[in-house]
Amino acid sequence: MEKLIGMSKKVIEVNLSSQSFSIFNVPDADIKMYLGGKGLGLKLIYDRISPGIDTLGEENIIAFMTGALLGTGVSCSSRFTAVTKTPLTGIMASSSCGGPFGESLKTAGWDGILIKGKSKNPVYLVVSSDGVEFKDAKDLWGKDAMRAQEMLGNNEGMLVIGQAGENLVRVANIASGHRFLGRAGLGAVMGSKNLKAIMAVGKAYKIVPKDKQAFDKLKKRALKYINANPFTSNDYRKYGTPSHLFHSNKYGSLPVHNFKKGMHKDGYKISGEEIRAKHDTKHHACKHCTILCGKKGTFDGKQRVVPEYETLALLGANIGIFDPVRIAKWNELCGIYGMDTISVGNIIAWVMEATEKGLIESDLKFGNPEGVDKIITDMALTKGLGKDMAFGVKSLSEKYGGKDFAIQVKGLEWSGYDPRGAFGQGLSYAVANRGACHLSASLLFLENNAGLLKSNTPRAKAGFVKFFEDMFNGINSISICVFTSSAFTLEPPLSKYTPNLMLGFLMQYFSKIAIPTTDISIYPKLWSSVTGIKLSKAEFLRAGARIHVLERYMNTREGISRKDDTLPERFLNEGRDSDPKKTTVPLHKMLDTYYKVRGFDKNGIPTPKTMQKLNIAYG
Ligand code: SF4
């Protein structure tokens, strides 16, 4: 096996219309400015598409990108990213996945693959170190995501869509093994191109770091941090992401009945602790992971994937169901058809409320599991009411009324945390580039669980949202799991030697000092040791800022501005049933400050000065 140091700097560009491909070299300057992964994918698409193109048309490009740490074996480094302009929202979206496709693509020698055009007939691609073969997918078309993977031999490097992607369901996902590029309907883009699957034939190259000695030390340090942090070494490792449920329910951020309530007496039944106790759970994690948040367990006598927190919250509590067995089965059904469980849960909850309010006719009722299986199937196959539901909550509310309880931002359905108990999280949802996304900036832990930032005040929130956005964009571009951030950011000198009360005070009132002292230097150090390119902590965060602002700029070219940086009416004007104070999110008090720290004008557009400062070519 040949050795490949860090990144190959080679990307394949495929045109499905002409069934042709070419290979290009990525300039060193772009590698340092955009790091790889999400950042590089975004930049390559920016260079190639014009604003206003049809998301389901030939001109749209979907990029699957690997990054520097992928294939090195450092903790939690199996992540790869897809980037495209998506039909659910009409703006840019990206999604990260820990399935095996990424490592196969990287060890085939590619930093990414860009796909444009549209095949006349269903096709799948085989990508190897030699290039791309175009294969007839007529026998695969119409098959669900799991069956299609079986038919392709359950090869490690597969990426497939189910019937939902084929039917252009706007919340369709893409599967890689038992992991998904879940959010924002990326599966519909593959479907629109008649592209059923991609198979990457890896293991042509062994990925080796440029500076092995430095890398080995950092690899050990990363593992030490993960094993020392209670969140990554205990909560996530024991219970997976369902460990959030207990806290969400306690702090009133659990979505219940389409976000009318923030907690429920039966919430504990779907908690990580309860699922572990009753369903014989085992690790079922992404490759090279040492946090091990992924789980499987026994549900109704069969081994199934334990639903993630988001699925338990949205496809469970939010529709009034607190039965882990049912939720595990619906989770599986969504995976089979290839749909995002977060969006599906929101859409069903909206239909339940719209039914209660007489806007729509359906048999779906909060707390009643009857009809949920059928409606999931109808959505995937675009039948009956499922045909309208396949377009998402925003589209439904535009057709039937009920915009005030359509829980979405910029067209993307909400993830699992009610922001009325955490204002910073509310701001991050409003301004996130891909819509209502919990992974753009995650303040909830600081605001609720750790109590380091006061949850019900706008103070300091804008600065922290910017910091997380920059850091998470960096993390998603170097190909490591974002969950490492809990372990890698909680070791700074400031938090290590300062009592929590004092630390909270500093973070709240002196955030301009507290934020820069946060030691996240392990990320750029790891990247440097692998690529051999020097990268300081400041440059890492600046690259993250560049990626964030470029994505924002691309979205503003599609018409996004201040009017879209908002929250559902429910969070701005309606208190939760469970909250006697009826707290709502004072978004307007945070938005101007956020624009200021981000370098946007009052309308939320990146200023020329910001674009120049970040070296983003535009105009
Ligand atoms: S922590 Fe969870 S999501 Fe992240 S790499 Fe590990 S198993 Fe995958």
Boltz pocket constraint, residues with backbone or C-beta under 6 A from the ligand:
constraints:
  - pocket:
      binder: B
      contacts: [[A, 76], [A, 77], [A, 78], [A, 98], [A, 284], [A, 285], [A, 286], [A, 287], [A, 289], [A, 290], [A, 291], [A, 292], [A, 293], [A, 294], [A, 481], [A, 482], [A, 483]]
      max_distance: 6.0
